[in-house]
Amino acid sequence: VGLIDDAGRGLLAIVNDLLDVSRIEAGKLEISPSPTDLRLLVTRTVDFWRPQASDKGLALKVDCDQAAPGTYMIDGGRVRQIIANLLSNAIKFTDTGGVTATLSTHELANDRSEILISVIDTGPGVPDAVAEAIFAPFEQADSNASRGGAGLGLFISRRLARLMSGDLTLEPA
């Protein structure tokens, strides 16, 4: 029953990703900002992935020390989705060591803030030759394709970040 449940959840995640891709391509994906405790959101998202990291013997850390407390007008569900995609990939492709999610905020003019969320892992990294290609739909680095997934997470995450006036970039090791 557990395996069937896991398989069903995996298929549901792929279907939801495909629906998001369709909405993004059609320009119909909505961003709905609401007051959100960003530090709590990042911490809870990391905590959700703790069992998967633990199962692989990986250390999973979160650092929100450089983030101002309080709420931010963001689409918390979509920010959570981006962080979850990044954590999932980091855990999936890291065999030893650990994964760290960091959050920092910087006050800007006009009551605006810059938010930086980083997910850093001790995995093998992404080869320069495919560093930009992995942000395309259904793309994966050849050596990592056997680890599963549909190759949609980074595409969706980058597009979501850009819809929220941000970006998602890859920094090599």
N, C-alpha and C positions, 0 to 999 in steps of 0.2 A: 504494500500500500504506500509506503514511504517513497519507493522508487517511482511509482506511478504519479504520486503527488509532485515529486521533484520534476519529472518529465513534463507534466502538465504546466507547472509554473514556468519552466524553461520555454515551452512553446508559447505560452501567453506573453512572455517578455518579448519574444521575437515578433509576434503579431502586433503588440503595442509599438515596438520599434518601427515596423513597416507602416503602421498607421501614422506615426509621427513623421516619417519620411514623406509620406503622401501629403500630409498637411503642410509640411515645410515647403515642398515643391509647388504646391498650389497656392502658397501665400496665405493659408488659412489657420496657421498655428497662432494661437493667442497667448500673449504674455499678460499675466494678471498680478500686478504688484500688490502686496499687502504688507502691513507692518510685521517684520520677522526678526526674531532674535537670532542673528547670524551665528553667533558663537555656539548657541544651543543646537542649531540646525547642523552645523559641521560636526560637533561632538556626537550627536545622536546618529548621524549618518555613518561616521567612523565606527561607532559602537555596533551598528547593525552588521558591519563586515568583519567584526572581531572573530566570530567563530570560524569563518573561512580562512582567515589568516592563521589562527591558532592551529587549525587542522593541518596546515602546511608547515608549521613550526616557525612562522614568521612573526616578528615583533611588529605590532601595529600601534603607531603613536599619533597623537593629535596635539597641535600646538596653536593655541589661540591667544597667546600672550601679547601679540602685537596688534590685536583687534580691540577697538574701543567697545565697551559694553553698550547695550541699548538695542533698539530696533532699527531696521533699515527697510525702506520701501522696495522690496524685491519680490519676484515670483519664487517663493520658497520651494514650491514643488519642483520647478524647473531647475533651480540651483541644486537642489538635492539630487535630481536626476543626473546632472553633470558630474557632481562629486561621486555619485555611486558608479557611474560609468568609468571614471578615472580610477577609483579604488578597485573595482572589479578587474580591470585590465592589469593594474599594478600587482595585485595578488595573484592573478592567473599566470603572469609571465615572470614572477620572481620566485626562484627556487630556494634561495637562502638569504638570510639577512632580515630585511624589514621594509616597511612602507610607512611613510610619515605624511600626514596631511597638515598643512599649515594655513592659517588665516591671518591676514593683516589688513588693516584699514588705514586710510589716510584722509584727513579732512581736506576738502577742496573749497573753492569759493561757491557762493550761492547755495549754501546748505546741501552741498553734494559731497559724496565720499567716493574714494577709489577703493575698490575691494580686490584683493589679490588672494586667490586660493591656489595652493600648489599641492600636488601629490608627487612625492619623490620616493623612488624605490631603489633597491640594490640589484635589480634585475639586469639582464644583458644589454638593455637599451635598444633603440631602434636604429637600424643601419641608415646612414645618410641618404642612400639611394631611394629609400621608401619613406623618408621622414614626412614628406608632404602628401604622398599618395595615400597614406593610411587615414587621411581625413576625408577621402572619397567614399561614397557608399559601396558596401560589399567588398572593401579592400582590407587585406591583412598582409603583414609581412610574411613572406613565404615560409620562413622557419617557424612562425607562430601559428599558422593556419590550423595545424593539427590539434591545437589546444581548445578549439571550439569557438562558438560565437558566429554571428552572421556578418560581422564587419560593419555594423551600423552605429555602434556606440559613439565613436569619435566624430563621425560625420554629424550625428544628431547633436552631440554636445557642442561642437564648434558653432553650428547654426543657431542653437539656443543662446549661446554666449553672445553671438553677434546680434541676435534679435533684442538682447538686453543691453545693447551699446557696449559690449565687451568683446573679448576674443579668447580663443583657446589656442595656445601655442605649445610646441614641443621644444624643450631645451635638451641638447645632447648631454651625455654624462660628462 
